[in-house]
């Protein structure tokens, strides 16, 4: 039987940011970017937005559905409201130019940005989208993030509607574990006005 390949050595690379060594972000269970992807990752995570994150007292990584439809717009609303706070910055992975089909970049970028965040805020309306992968990543690899995780979960008026929007057994089990870890940091909402109020509950 062939032996597993050795993990890519990143120990000689410059750190992505002060205090975070690239070598510490990879182990045998994580994805390993190619040298070209690694360079793009580093370039993507430097710039004005990252400087703002480093200077802010409160740093909100907002995850959930993207796009220009209703769920994406509501996630952007959450991001904007958190970003408007004094000495705070809110951001999404796509703000750094990483697309959801670039998993080899998305995973380590998520790891790095969650590491520097004071809050990770999940805006959940259903299990249709890339945020299902983020839930799984949090569940499997990000136990330290659970202490700073806030979930804004949309609930619907009937069991049938809840099933319709959250019909994914594996994602549901991941979410249940994350909800148990977050405890009273899970805030439910039904309509957009409720979501605005829910955001105010996040410190």
N, C-alpha and C positions, 0 to 999 in steps of 0.2 A: 504494500500500500504506500503510495506516495505521501511524503510528509507535507504538512501545510506550509505554504510559503511564509518566510519571515516577514513580520510587519515592516513597512517602510520606515527607515530611520529618519526621523525629523529632528533629532537632537541638535544638529548643527545649524538648523534654520533659526532666523531671528524670531523672537516671540511675536505673536500676533499683536499683543498689547502689553503694556507694562504689567508684570506680575503673573502673566499666563504664558507658560511654555507650551509650544506646539506639541512637543513630545508627550505631554501629560493629557492631551485630548484624544489620544488614540490607544486602543487596546485591541485584543484579538476579536472582540465582539462588534467593533465599529467599522465603518467604511473607511477606505483609504484613498484619498484623491491621488490622481497622477501628479507628477511634478508641475505640469501646466495648470491643472485645476488648483493645486496648492498655491501657486503664484497668484491666480485669479482670486482665490479666497482671501489671501492677504491683502491684495490690492483693493478688493471690494470692501473690506472691513476697515480701511483707513480713509480718512476724509473728514469733512466738516461735521457730518452727522455723528460719526463716532467720537469726535472731539466734544460735541455737545453732550453725548452720553457720559463721557468721563468726567465732565464738569458738574453734572446735575446731582442733586441730592436724592431725587427719586427717579428711577429709571424703569419704565414700564415696557416690557416686551408683550405685544398684543398679538395673540394667535387666534386662528379661526378661519372661516370661509373668506376667500378673496373674491376678486371680480367686481364688476360694476352693478350687480343686481342687488336686491334688497339685503340679503345677509352680508354681502361685501360692504355695502353702504353703511349698514349698522355697525359693523366692526370698525370702519373708518371713523364713524361718529364717536365710538368709545375712545379710539386713539386720539382724536382731536380734543375731546374733553379732558382726557388725562394730560395731554401735552400742554394744555392752556394753564395748568397749575403753576404756581410760583416755584422756581428752581426745580422744575420737573421736565422730563422729556419722555415721549412715548413713541414707539417705533414698531415696524413690522419687518419681517425678513425681506420681503420684496422691496422695501425701501432702499436696500443695499444692492439691488440689481440682480439678485438670485431668483431664478424661475423655479417653479415647482417640479419641472421635469429634470432638473439638475440635482438628483438625489445625492451624488457624491459631494456636492458643495452645500446643499441644503442642510444635511445632517451635521457636519462640523460647524457650519455657521450658526445653526440653532444652538449647538452646544456652547459655543463661545459667547453668543449674545445672552443666553440664559445665565451664564456664569457671571456676567457683569451687571445683570438686572437686579433691581431691588424688589421687583414684582413681575411675575409672569401672569398675564391676564388672558384667560381663554373665553372667547365669545362663542357660545354654542347654540345652534338652532336645529341642527340635524347631523346626520352622519354621511353627508354627501359632499365630499371635498377632501383636499389635502390635509386638513386639520385632523382627520382621522389618523393619518400617519403620525402627526405630532403627538396625539394622545398616546399612541403605542410607544413612541420614542420616550415620552415622559414616563410611562409605566415601566418600561424595561430598563432604561439607562439613567434616569434623572431623579433618583431618590432625593438628592439634596434640594432640587427645585421644588419639591412638594411643600416645603416649608414656606415658600414665598408665592405659591400658586393660589390664584383667585379664579373661580369659575362663574361666569355669568351665563346661566343655563336657561334657555327658553323652554317653558312648559306650555302644553296645549290643553284644551278644555275637556278632552275625552281620552280614554285608554286607546281607542282606535287611532286618534290623531297622534298620540305619543308614539304608538307602534309604527305608524306611517313614516314619521320623521327620524326615529331612532332604531330602525330595523336593521341591526348589524350586530350579531352576537358577540364577536370578538371585540369590536369597539365598545359595546355596552359593558363588557366585563372590565375593560381597561378604565372606562369612565367611572364605573362603580368603585373601583379601587382608588382612583384619584379623588373622587368625592369623599370617600371615607377618610383619606389622608388630609384633605383640605378642611373637613368639618364645617365650621360655621363660616368658612371663606367661600362656600358655595351659595350664590345668590340667584334666586329664580326670578324670571320676568315673563310676561306674556305678550305685551305690545311695546312699541317703541318708547312711549312715554314711561313705561315701567323700567325699560332699559336705562334711560337717562337717570332715573332715581337710583337704580342699582349701582351705577357707576360711582355715585356719590358715597356709597358705602365702603369703597376701596380707599384706604388711607394713602 
